[in-house]
């Protein structure tokens, strides 16, 4: 069995946020219209881990975690003339664009801002931090993924980044209790969200 990979997906919170994913439980990542980003979508496998990144906001930040729950399939919005993501060159028999489904895992108690990521030596070489990097779908290494989670856990209990490593287990316990409480509070909202869920653009999720 191939090892699971890790990714970072960008989304403008005004279009679709980690709170929206928490409410919905899962969503399609439709509307991606960059060939390299599309190719990364096609590489994803069920179970791959995802850093959910809020972009085009202040501060830009990793806001939570998701997981791939359905592997790449043709993006139906590309075939829909009413969609702003319609592409006449993409046909059902020869699709040009693809999407995946991602499921909610966790919303961080505290955002991990881009400035914190940039300041962490352990994240040197991360695609997100490379000058000129604008891809909405990016691979991350397992080590980078784990480090971002450590930073998030440390921030949730008010620790500086330098001390996040040694306190990850304690922070995880604290964060887990908070997530359990939040999950109970959102159960009713999730139960009613499907009926009013509207299509969202993966293209704007960047």
N, C-alpha and C positions, 0 to 999 in steps of 0.2 A: 504494500500500500504506500502510495506516494505521501510524503510528509505534508501536513497542512501548511499553507503559506499565510502571510500577513499582508494587509493592504491598508491604504488610507484613501478614504472617499471624501471629497469635498462637497459641501452643500451650503447654499446661502440660507441662513436660518429664517429669513423673511419668506422664503419659498418652502423649505422643508427642514425642520430642525430635529435635534435629538429628542425633544419633547414630543414632536409629532410622531416620530418612530416609536417612542415609548407608548404613546396612545394607541397607535395602529397595530403594533406588534410586529408587522413586517411591511415591506413596500417593494415596488419595482424600482430599479435604478435606470429609468428610461431617459432618453433624450441625449445621450452622449454622442457627440458628433465630431470627435477627434479620432483619427485612425489609431494612434498609439494607445490612447485611453481605451478605445474599443478592443484592441488586441489584448490589453490587460484584462478586460472583462471576460474575454473568451478563455483566458487561462485560469480563471477562478474555479474552485471546486467547493462543493458543499462542505461546510465545516471550517473553511478558511476564516481567519479572524480579521476584523476590520476596526480601524480607528476612524471614528466619525468626526469630521473636521468642519467647523463652522467657518466659512470663508466670506469675503466681502462684507465684513462687519468689524466692529471694534469692541474688544480685540478679537482678531482671528485666533481660533483656539481649537484644540481637540476637546470635544464636548462629551464624548462617551464611546461606548463600544457596541459593535454589531457583529453579525456572523452571516456568512453566505448560506442561504437556505435553498436556493435553486440556481443551478448552473446556467450558463449563457444560453439564450434563445433569442430569435429574431425580435427586434423592438417593434411592437405593433403600432406605435405612434408614427413610425416612418411610413406606414402604409395608409395612414388616415389623412385625407385631404383637408380635413377640418383642423388638424393639429398644426401648431407652428413648427413642429419638428418633422412635418411631412417631408419626405425626400422622394420625388418621382423616380429617381434612379434606383431606389431600393424596392425590389419586388419580392413577393412571398416566395417565389420559386428561386430567387437569387438575392437573398437579403444582404444588405450592405452594413446595417447597424444592428447591434445586439444589446441586450440588457440582462441583468441578473436580479434575483430577489435577495434582499437582506432582511434579517430578523434582529429585533432589539435584544441587547444583552444587558447594557448598563448605561445609566446617565451619571456622569461624574458629579459629585457634590460641588466640586470647584473646577472651573475650566482650567485647562493647561494652555496658557497663551503662547503664541508664536514667539514672543520675546523670551519666555522661559525655555522653550525648546532650543532657541538659538544660543542661549547662554550655557547650555549643558554640553560639556566636552564628550560625553558618552554618545551623543547624537550626531557627532561630526560625520559628514558623508550622507546623511539622510536626504532623500530626494527632495522633500518639502523645503529643505533649507538651502538647496542649491540655487545660486543666482539665476534668475530668469525662469525658474521652474513654475509652470502654470497648469500642468496636467491635473484634471479633476479626479483621475484614478491613478494611484501610484503604489508601487510595491514598497514594502518596508521589511527589514529583516526581523527575525524573531527577537533578537537582542534589542533592536530599536523599539519594537512593540512593547516588550516587557519594561523597558526603561520609561516609556511614556506612562504606562500604567503605574509604575512606582512613583513617578512625579505626581500623578493624580491622587494617589492614595496619601502621599505625604502632605499635599496641599489640603486635603480634606480634614486633616487634624492639625493644620497650621504649622507644618514643619518646613524648613528651608529645603531646597532641592538637594543640597549636599548631604542631608541626613535622611533622605527618603529611603535609601537602600536598606539600612539597618532596621527600619521600623515598618517595613512593608507588611509583615504578617499582622502586626497589631492594627495598623491602619486598615487592612483588608477586613478584619473582624468588625471594626467600627463602621466601615462603609457598608458591609454586608447587612448589619442591623438596620442602617438607614434605608437601604434599598428594600428590605422586607417591609418596612413601614410604608414606603412610597408605593410599593407594588399593591398593597392592600387598598391604598387610597385611590389608585388608578383603575382598579378592576371594573368599576361601574362605567367609567369613561370608555374603556376599551370595548365593553360590551355593546355600546351604542355607536361606536365610531364607524363601523363598516358601512352602515346605511348612508352615511353622509360623506364618505370618503370620495374625493375627486381626484382625477389624474394630476400628477405632478411631474415636472420636467426634470429628468436627469441632466439635461443640458444646463439647467439653472443650478443644479447641484454641483457647482464648481466654483 
